[in-house]
Amino acid sequence: MTPLERLRWAVAPDQHRSVSLVLGAVLIIAIAGAAATLVDLPRAIDALLALVMLAAWLVGVLGMIGYFRWLFSPRAHDLTGVGPDRPKE
C-alpha cells in the first residue's frame, strides 16, 4: 500500500477501525509518556520516545477524522434498523 492509500484507509468512515486507531494511539502515548517520565533514560531514547508519541498522536488524529466522518454520515443515523452496523432480522 502506498502512503496515500494508507492515509485514505485511516480516515475512511468506519466506526470500529477509527475507535481502534484512537484507543491504540492513546495507549501508545500513555506507555511512552510513562516510560519517558518515570524511568531515567538517556536523552537519545527520550527523543525516540517523543517521536513515537508524536507518531501515535498523528494516528489518533487520523482515527478521529475517520470517526467524525462516520458520525456525520447519513448511514450512521439510519433509523430503518438495517445498515452496515446493524444486524438484519
C-alpha positions in Angstrom: 0.0 0.0 0.0 1.3 3.4 -0.9 1.4 6.1 1.8 -1.6 7.9 0.2 -3.6 4.7 0.2 -2.8 4.2 3.9 -3.9 7.7 4.7 -7.2 7.2 2.9 -7.6 3.9 4.8 -7.0 5.6 8.1 -9.6 8.4 7.5 -12.2 6.1 6.0 -15.6 6.4 7.8 -15.5 3.1 9.6 -16.5 3.3 13.3 -14.7 0.2 14.6 -11.4 0.9 12.8 -11.5 4.6 13.9 -12.1 3.8 17.5 -9.3 1.2 17.4 -6.9 3.7 15.9 -7.7 6.3 18.6 -7.6 3.8 21.5 -4.3 2.4 20.2 -2.8 5.9 19.9 -3.9 6.8 23.5 -2.3 3.5 24.8 1.0 4.1 23.0 1.1 7.8 24.1 0.5 6.7 27.7 3.1 3.9 27.7 5.8 6.1 26.0 5.0 9.1 28.2 5.2 7.0 31.4 8.5 5.4 30.3 9.9 8.9 29.4 8.9 10.4 32.7 9.2 7.6 35.3 12.4 6.0 34.1 15.7 7.8 33.9 16.7 7.2 30.3 19.4 8.6 28.0 18.5 11.7 26.0 18.6 9.8 22.7 16.0 7.3 24.0 13.9 10.2 25.3 14.0 11.8 21.9 13.0 8.5 20.3 10.0 8.1 22.7 9.0 11.7 21.9 8.9 10.7 18.2 6.9 7.6 19.0 4.4 9.8 20.9 4.2 12.2 18.0 3.5 9.4 15.5 0.9 8.0 17.8 -0.7 11.4 18.1 -0.9 11.6 14.3 -2.5 8.2 14.1 -5.0 9.2 16.7 -5.9 12.4 14.8 -6.4 10.3 11.6 -8.7 7.9 13.6 -10.7 10.9 14.9 -11.2 12.2 11.4 -12.5 8.8 10.3 -14.8 8.6 13.4 -16.2 12.1 12.7 -16.7 11.2 9.1 -18.6 8.1 10.2 -20.6 10.0 12.9 -21.8 12.7 10.5 -22.5 10.4 7.6 -26.2 9.7 6.8 -25.6 5.9 7.2 -24.7 6.4 10.9 -28.1 7.6 11.7 -30.2 5.2 9.6 -33.4 4.7 11.5 -34.6 1.8 9.5 -32.6 -0.7 11.5 -30.9 -2.2 8.5 -27.5 -0.9 7.8 -23.8 -1.9 7.7 -23.5 -1.7 11.5 -26.9 -3.3 12.4 -27.8 -7.0 12.2 -30.7 -7.9 9.9 -33.6 -9.6 11.5 
